[in-house]
Amino acid sequence: MDEFQRKTFKTSDGAELSYISAGRGKPLVLIHGWSQSAEQFKYQIPAFAERYHVVAVDLRGYGESEKVTYGYRISRLSKDIQELIEVLQLEKPHLLGHSMGCAVIWSYIDLFGSDEIERLVLVDQSPLYTSRPYWNAQEMEEAGAIVTSEQLNEVLHALLGCQAEDITRKTLASMVTNAMSKEQFEWMVQCNLRCPRAIASTLLYNQFHI
C-alpha cells in the first residue's frame, strides 16, 4: 500500500483517522469490515482509482488510525464517515461497505439520511449475525443468522485470551471461498491481527448487544 497517498484528519471528538486517497473523479468512499483496515482494499483501489477519487478510511482503532479508548460504536463510526465527507468536501460520494462497513452505512443513513449520497454498494453483510435463543437450525438458516448468542460470547472470550489468533483464523476462513490462495489468506489474517484484540472485541460486542 506504499504507492497510495496517506493522509489524516481529526474527528470532532479528537480521534486522528488515517485514510488512503487515490485517483480523480467522482468520490468513492471505501469502508472496511470488522478487525480489518483500508489495506483490505489494496487489490481494488488501483482499478477504482482509474475512474474515481477513492478514499479508503481506517476506522478508529484500526490500521493506522489512532487507537483511542472511546467511540467504538457503529453510530460513532458512521459519524466519523460523515465528518470525513464534510472535511474532504466530497460531493455526493458513493459509499461502499464490506461486512461491518455495511452496518456503518446503514447507521449513517439512519442518522444523516441519504440525500447527500449518490449510490450505495453493500458487500457481504449477512442478513442477521446472531440468532434468537428459541430458533432451531432451520430458522437460523432461513433468517441468515451465523451464530447463536452463546457462540458469539465464546468468540468474544477467545479474542481476549490466548486463542485470539486461532479464533481470528477460523472466523476469516468462514468468510472466504476455497479459491483464495494460501498467501492471500495469510496476508488477510496478518492484517486482522494488527487490530488490537480489545478494540476488536469491544466493537464486536457493541454491534450485537443493544
C-alpha positions as CSV (number, residue, x, y, z in Angstrom):
1,M,0.0,0.0,0.0
2,D,3.1,2.3,-0.1
3,E,2.2,3.5,-3.5
4,F,-1.0,5.2,-2.3
5,Q,-1.1,8.6,-0.6
6,R,-1.8,8.5,3.1
7,K,-3.5,11.5,4.9
8,T,-5.1,12.1,8.3
9,F,-7.9,14.1,9.7
10,K,-9.2,14.7,13.2
11,T,-12.8,13.9,14.3
12,S,-14.9,16.2,16.4
13,D,-14.2,14.0,19.5
14,G,-10.4,14.2,18.9
15,A,-9.5,10.9,17.2
16,E,-7.0,11.1,14.4
17,L,-8.0,8.9,11.5
18,S,-5.9,7.8,8.6
19,Y,-7.1,7.3,5.1
20,I,-5.8,6.5,1.6
21,S,-6.5,8.9,-1.2
22,A,-6.1,7.8,-4.9
23,G,-7.4,8.7,-8.3
24,R,-9.6,11.5,-9.6
25,G,-13.3,11.8,-10.4
26,K,-16.5,11.1,-8.6
27,P,-15.7,10.3,-4.9
28,L,-15.9,6.7,-3.7
29,V,-15.6,6.1,0.0
30,L,-14.5,2.5,1.0
31,I,-15.4,1.3,4.5
32,H,-13.8,-1.9,5.7
33,G,-15.1,-4.7,7.8
34,W,-14.6,-5.7,11.4
35,S,-11.0,-6.0,12.6
36,Q,-9.7,-5.1,9.1
37,S,-8.4,-1.8,7.6
38,A,-8.2,0.2,4.4
39,E,-5.5,-2.2,3.4
40,Q,-8.3,-4.8,2.8
41,F,-9.0,-3.0,-0.5
42,K,-5.4,-3.0,-1.9
43,Y,-6.4,-5.1,-4.8
44,Q,-9.4,-3.0,-5.7
45,I,-8.1,0.6,-5.2
46,P,-5.9,0.7,-8.4
47,A,-8.8,-0.3,-10.6
48,F,-11.3,2.0,-8.9
49,A,-8.8,4.9,-9.0
50,E,-8.8,4.8,-12.8
51,R,-12.4,6.2,-12.7
52,Y,-13.0,7.6,-9.2
53,H,-11.5,9.6,-6.4
54,V,-11.1,6.7,-4.0
55,V,-11.0,7.4,-0.2
56,A,-10.4,4.3,1.8
57,V,-10.5,5.0,5.6
58,D,-9.1,3.2,8.6
59,L,-11.9,3.3,11.1
60,R,-10.9,4.5,14.6
61,G,-8.6,2.0,16.3
62,Y,-7.9,0.2,13.0
63,G,-5.0,0.2,10.7
64,E,-3.0,3.4,11.0
65,S,-5.8,5.4,12.8
66,E,-5.4,6.4,16.4
67,K,-6.1,3.7,19.0
68,V,-8.4,5.8,21.1
69,T,-10.1,4.4,24.1
70,Y,-13.6,5.6,23.2
71,G,-16.2,5.7,20.5
72,Y,-16.3,2.1,19.5
73,R,-20.0,2.0,18.5
74,I,-21.4,1.8,15.0
75,S,-23.2,5.1,15.4
76,R,-19.9,6.9,16.2
77,L,-18.2,5.2,13.2
78,S,-20.9,6.5,11.0
79,K,-20.4,10.0,12.4
80,D,-16.7,9.6,11.6
81,I,-17.7,8.9,8.0
82,Q,-20.0,11.9,7.9
83,E,-17.2,14.1,9.2
84,L,-14.7,12.7,6.7
85,I,-17.1,13.5,3.8
86,E,-17.5,17.0,5.2
87,V,-13.8,17.7,5.9
88,L,-12.8,16.5,2.4
89,Q,-15.8,18.2,0.8
90,L,-16.8,15.1,-1.1
91,E,-19.8,16.0,-3.2
92,K,-22.4,13.2,-3.4
93,P,-20.0,10.3,-2.9
94,H,-20.6,6.7,-3.5
95,L,-20.3,4.6,-0.3
96,L,-19.0,1.1,-0.4
97,G,-19.1,-1.0,2.7
98,H,-17.8,-4.5,3.3
99,S,-19.4,-6.6,6.1
100,M,-19.4,-4.4,9.2
101,G,-18.8,-1.5,6.9
102,C,-22.4,-2.1,5.6
103,A,-23.6,-1.6,9.2
104,V,-21.8,1.7,9.3
105,I,-23.5,2.8,6.2
106,W,-27.0,1.8,7.5
107,S,-26.3,3.8,10.6
108,Y,-25.1,6.7,8.5
109,I,-28.4,6.7,6.6
110,D,-30.4,6.4,9.9
111,L,-28.6,9.4,11.4
112,F,-27.9,11.7,8.4
113,G,-30.2,10.5,5.6
114,S,-29.3,9.6,2.1
115,D,-29.8,12.9,0.3
116,E,-26.0,13.6,0.1
117,I,-25.1,10.1,-1.1
118,E,-25.1,9.2,-4.8
119,R,-25.0,5.4,-4.5
120,L,-24.6,2.6,-2.0
121,V,-22.6,-0.6,-2.6
122,L,-23.1,-3.2,0.2
123,V,-20.8,-6.2,0.1
124,D,-21.0,-9.5,2.0
125,Q,-23.1,-8.5,5.0
126,S,-25.2,-11.3,6.5
127,P,-28.9,-10.5,6.9
128,L,-28.6,-11.4,10.7
129,Y,-25.5,-12.2,12.7
130,T,-26.9,-13.7,15.9
131,S,-30.0,-15.9,16.1
132,R,-32.9,-15.7,18.5
133,P,-32.5,-18.0,21.5
134,Y,-35.6,-20.1,20.6
135,W,-34.7,-20.6,16.9
136,N,-33.8,-24.1,15.6
137,A,-31.2,-24.7,12.9
138,Q,-33.7,-24.3,10.0
139,E,-35.0,-21.0,11.3
140,M,-31.4,-19.7,11.7
141,E,-30.6,-20.6,8.1
142,E,-33.8,-19.0,6.8
143,A,-33.0,-15.8,8.6
144,G,-29.4,-15.8,7.5
145,A,-28.1,-15.9,11.1
146,I,-24.5,-17.0,11.5
147,V,-24.1,-17.8,15.2
148,T,-26.1,-18.2,18.4
149,S,-25.7,-15.8,21.3
150,E,-23.7,-18.4,23.1
151,Q,-21.3,-18.8,20.2
152,L,-20.8,-15.1,19.9
153,N,-19.9,-14.9,23.6
154,E,-17.4,-17.7,23.1
155,V,-15.8,-15.7,20.3
156,L,-15.6,-12.6,22.5
157,H,-14.0,-14.5,25.3
158,A,-11.5,-16.1,22.9
159,L,-10.5,-12.8,21.4
160,L,-9.3,-11.6,24.8
161,G,-7.4,-14.8,25.6
162,C,-4.6,-16.9,24.2
163,Q,-7.0,-18.2,21.5
164,A,-7.2,-14.8,19.7
165,E,-5.2,-15.8,16.7
166,D,-7.0,-19.2,16.3
167,I,-10.5,-17.7,16.5
168,T,-9.5,-15.0,14.1
169,R,-8.3,-17.6,11.6
170,K,-11.5,-19.6,12.0
171,T,-13.7,-16.6,11.6
172,L,-11.9,-15.4,8.5
173,A,-11.9,-18.9,7.0
174,S,-15.7,-18.9,7.2
175,M,-15.9,-15.6,5.2
176,V,-13.9,-16.6,2.1
177,T,-14.0,-19.2,-0.6
178,N,-11.6,-22.1,-1.2
179,A,-10.5,-20.3,-4.3
180,M,-8.5,-17.8,-2.2
181,S,-4.8,-18.7,-2.2
182,K,-2.9,-19.5,1.0
183,E,-0.8,-16.5,0.5
184,Q,-3.7,-14.1,0.2
185,F,-5.4,-15.7,3.2
186,E,-2.3,-15.4,5.4
187,W,-2.0,-11.7,4.3
188,M,-5.6,-11.1,5.4
189,V,-5.0,-12.9,8.7
190,Q,-2.0,-10.7,9.5
191,C,-3.9,-7.6,8.6
192,N,-6.6,-8.5,11.0
193,L,-4.2,-9.5,13.8
194,R,-2.8,-5.9,13.7
195,C,-6.1,-4.7,15.2
196,P,-5.8,-4.7,19.0
197,R,-8.0,-7.6,20.2
198,A,-9.5,-5.4,23.0
199,I,-10.7,-3.0,20.3
200,A,-11.9,-5.8,18.0
201,S,-13.9,-7.5,20.9
202,T,-15.4,-4.2,22.1
203,L,-16.7,-3.3,18.7
204,L,-18.0,-6.8,18.0
205,Y,-19.8,-6.8,21.4
206,N,-21.3,-3.3,20.8
207,Q,-22.6,-4.4,17.3
208,F,-24.9,-7.1,18.7
209,H,-25.6,-6.1,22.3
210,I,-28.1,-3.3,22.3
